[in-house]
Amino acid sequence: MPLKIFVTLNAFIFVVVLPVLEIGPSHVFNQDWPGHARLHEVWQLLSNATFALFSVWLVWWQGKPLYAAFISLVLSGSFLIAYFVRGTYGGTMTHSDGSELLLYGVNPAFGLLLALSIGLIFFGVRQYQKQLQ
């Protein structure tokens, strides 16, 4: 059951939270961004939401928690990797206006996705071990 909860929470981030945060003037409708970058932003939002919903379907209705956890981990893990290597390509979590959302000095998106990734790995390994018995 914990794996179902982690997959569902991860999906909530990609289906609800990120679109609410990014469909607006800071990202999708940011006139400072080239149109090509905005197209990639919308594509990313749609792809991530679709994969997240697919993972929820797998874990709740198909009984495939490990597949669902893997897809969820790919979604959150790719953000974490992009965050860690942001210096190599000039990436930043700072908005165009110079602001950055921080909670106790940590970007909440990073902290939340890191926590969910750890949970997905931990409970995914436990689920796998159960299947081997």
Secondary structure, DSSP 8 states (H G I E B T S, - for coil): -HHHHHHHHHHHIIIIIHHHHHSSTTTTT-TTS-HHHHHHHHHHHHHHHHHHHHHHHHHHHS--HHHHHHHHHHHHHHHHHHHHTHHHHT--S--TTS----BTTB-HHHHHHHHHHHHHHHHHHHHHHHHH-
